[in-house]
Amino acid sequence: MFVLVAALLLLGVLMGSVAHVPAPVSLVAAALIGVWLLVFAARERHSRRTTRRS
């Protein structure tokens, strides 16, 4: 329960800060997070394929 409350509080703080920065800054941050997630997904997929072979 405490984890859920903390997550919602953190989400509210982060979304509130996004509302106060200029749109280009928000878009750049969103793009960087998206690229980071794509790299993470590719690394995870690659590591799972290589561990199955050995």
Secondary structure, DSSP 8 states (H G I E B T S, - for coil): -HHHHHHHHHHHHHHHHHTTS-HHHHHHHHHHHHHHHHHHHHHHHHHHHHHHH-
